[in-house]
Amino acid sequence: MIGLGKIGLPLAAQYAGKGLGVIGCDVLDEVVETINQGHSHIHEEEGLEQAVAAAVKGGNLRATTGTSEAVAQSDAVVVIVPLMVSPDRVTDYRNLDAATKAVGRGLKKGTLVLYETTLPVGTTRQRLGPLLEKESGLRAGSDFHLAFSPERLYAGRIFADLRKYPKIVGGIDRASTDAAVAFYKAVLDAEVWAVENTETAEFAKLAETTYRDVNIALANQLALYAATREVNVEEAFKAANSQPYSHIHRQSIGVGGHCIPVYPHFLLGDAANGELSLVRDGRETNDRMASIGVELLEDALGGLSGHKVLVLGASYREDVKELAFSTAFSIVAALRRAGAEVLIHDPLFEPRELGALEAQVIVDLDSPQAAEVDAVVIQAWHRDFRGLDWRRFKRMRAVLDGRGAVSADGVRETGATYIAIGSSRSRAGRPK
Ligand SMILES: NC(=O)c1ccc[n+]([C@@H]2O[C@H](COP(=O)([O-])OP(=O)(O)OC[C@H]3O[C@@H](n4cnc5c(N)ncnc54)[C@H](O)[C@@H]3O)[C@@H](O)[C@H]2O)c1
């Protein structure tokens, strides 16, 4: 297993649990040491600590920084290191290429190489295969098998998803597909689903995530339309989705993370002029939502200049410790542009880990600084926030519920205004 992160480590533990001897490879010494001591360096994944402890104790899992040596001892190699993306969504292959070269240097005849990292269409066959061939002196197909299988798990509930989600597999040729299917059938309980080739498997993941992005953009556009027409948008979407073909997602102040807002760009990266215009428009719509949310807050408070605004949740979504492409960045920037003094609180992070956000980090919601905020923005509604008593914020005049997470009535009971994307301005202050 190459890459022992939030996805790679649970997978390594899963395979070890199925009786395979797993060598986990990572570039970080501390990750390798922690695992070899029988511990997980990831703490948010239910069941992972126990699974790693059992696998290491049972002798089925060990970790190393020596990727090439580990590959030389393996019959199958699974690569799940991230494909990095710049802030303006340009792909940076250095990480993935480095991992691929290290794999290539250890590759022997008959090995199965599987990529699970989400990739632009064609990458496995056109970029990674040739790189493996160059480093190993072997030929993909005739000397080693090569396949792509997208990882679709949801961090935080990986072991449950592993049992449920069909595993999509596509090889560079028939023999590679067959070898990959046989491997996954041995290590997973879920259905294994072969598709025609690596390109189809790569595209399936991009289609799935882009569908979600465009769907959210549609929900956002519909919600903004509804807001000026006395519509209760929550009720309207619920009613619409009672028709089995309607799956309208939830409107929000933005889409974050290293998947949904990023993968559409893998498609747009090689799209011809005019191709995928809906995808491009959806992306732009979702990127605009943070500013729109802050404008609503500005309207409610009659301007934000000099006002203290507390952002709850820095993570890109609830209950995961991950800042990648988090909407928190655009919310903080928009609030600052509007002249607000921005505070941020996220119990999943140490204050130093939030240094990239230009906001004052509030460690304790009981602190006097927190009590004096004029408004709150719900950016990621972590489990820890449930049961939050709004009355602790003595001067609070408005809540921008960016995730549709809390009861509007609960906010209004304190005398504050409840704002959400799609809540109409004329209805915002009134009880439902
Ligand atoms: N996290 C998710 O929710 C999720 C969901 C579905 C799919 N994925 C896919 O999984 C990939 C990995 O995600 P993650 O959340 O596990 O990332 P992560 O950042 O948690 O972990 C990646 C690990 O790879 C290691 N690494 C980097 N370069 C390496 C190299 N050259 N050799 C060996 N190890 C190396 C890093 O040190 C790190 O431990 C993503 O890029 C995405 O394609 C992630």
PDBQT file of the ligand as one rigid body, heavy atoms in Angstrom, charges set to zero:
ROOT
HETATM    1  N1  LIG A 501      -9.902  11.621   1.864  1.00  0.00    +0.000 N 
HETATM    2  C1  LIG A 501     -11.004  11.315   1.212  1.00  0.00    +0.000 C 
HETATM    3  O1  LIG A 501     -12.103  11.604   1.692  1.00  0.00    +0.000 OA
HETATM    4  C2  LIG A 501     -10.946  10.593  -0.124  1.00  0.00    +0.000 A 
HETATM    5  C3  LIG A 501     -12.114  10.004  -0.596  1.00  0.00    +0.000 A 
HETATM    6  C4  LIG A 501     -12.075   9.307  -1.785  1.00  0.00    +0.000 A 
HETATM    7  C5  LIG A 501     -10.879   9.224  -2.490  1.00  0.00    +0.000 A 
HETATM    8  N2  LIG A 501      -9.743   9.814  -2.029  1.00  0.00    +0.000 N 
HETATM    9  C6  LIG A 501      -8.514   9.691  -2.834  1.00  0.00    +0.000 C 
HETATM   10  O2  LIG A 501      -7.488   9.246  -1.982  1.00  0.00    +0.000 OA
HETATM   11  C7  LIG A 501      -6.332  10.050  -2.176  1.00  0.00    +0.000 C 
HETATM   12  C8  LIG A 501      -5.561  10.099  -0.890  1.00  0.00    +0.000 C 
HETATM   13  O3  LIG A 501      -6.374  10.747   0.059  1.00  0.00    +0.000 OA
HETATM   14  P1  LIG A 501      -6.050  10.727   1.604  1.00  0.00    +0.000 P 
HETATM   15  O4  LIG A 501      -7.166  11.457   2.250  1.00  0.00    +0.000 OA
HETATM   16  O5  LIG A 501      -5.715   9.360   2.060  1.00  0.00    +0.000 OA
HETATM   17  O6  LIG A 501      -4.731  11.646   1.640  1.00  0.00    +0.000 OA
HETATM   18  P2  LIG A 501      -3.841  11.939   2.906  1.00  0.00    +0.000 P 
HETATM   19  O7  LIG A 501      -3.215  13.257   2.649  1.00  0.00    +0.000 OA
HETATM   20  O8  LIG A 501      -4.598  11.705   4.176  1.00  0.00    +0.000 OA
HETATM   21  O9  LIG A 501      -2.709  10.805   2.837  1.00  0.00    +0.000 OA
HETATM   22  C9  LIG A 501      -1.811  10.667   1.808  1.00  0.00    +0.000 C 
HETATM   23  C10 LIG A 501      -0.580   9.955   2.337  1.00  0.00    +0.000 C 
HETATM   24  O10 LIG A 501       0.292   9.712   1.231  1.00  0.00    +0.000 OA
HETATM   25  C11 LIG A 501       1.617   9.953   1.648  1.00  0.00    +0.000 C 
HETATM   26  N3  LIG A 501       2.468  10.199   0.493  1.00  0.00    +0.000 N 
HETATM   27  C12 LIG A 501       2.584  11.332  -0.237  1.00  0.00    +0.000 A 
HETATM   28  N4  LIG A 501       3.481  11.160  -1.221  1.00  0.00    +0.000 NA
HETATM   29  C13 LIG A 501       3.939   9.890  -1.110  1.00  0.00    +0.000 A 
HETATM   30  C14 LIG A 501       4.890   9.126  -1.844  1.00  0.00    +0.000 A 
HETATM   31  N5  LIG A 501       5.527   9.640  -2.880  1.00  0.00    +0.000 N 
HETATM   32  N6  LIG A 501       5.102   7.854  -1.432  1.00  0.00    +0.000 NA
HETATM   33  C15 LIG A 501       4.450   7.315  -0.378  1.00  0.00    +0.000 A 
HETATM   34  N7  LIG A 501       3.549   8.005   0.348  1.00  0.00    +0.000 NA
HETATM   35  C16 LIG A 501       3.301   9.269  -0.018  1.00  0.00    +0.000 A 
HETATM   36  C17 LIG A 501       1.483  11.140   2.576  1.00  0.00    +0.000 C 
HETATM   37  O11 LIG A 501       2.609  11.278   3.423  1.00  0.00    +0.000 OA
HETATM   38  C18 LIG A 501       0.200  10.796   3.333  1.00  0.00    +0.000 C 
HETATM   39  O12 LIG A 501       0.435  10.049   4.510  1.00  0.00    +0.000 OA
HETATM   40  C19 LIG A 501      -6.899  11.398  -2.622  1.00  0.00    +0.000 C 
HETATM   41  O13 LIG A 501      -5.969  12.149  -3.360  1.00  0.00    +0.000 OA
HETATM   42  C20 LIG A 501      -8.073  10.982  -3.460  1.00  0.00    +0.000 C 
HETATM   43  O14 LIG A 501      -7.645  10.721  -4.774  1.00  0.00    +0.000 OA
HETATM   44  C21 LIG A 501      -9.753  10.480  -0.850  1.00  0.00    +0.000 A 
ENDROOT
TORSDOF 0
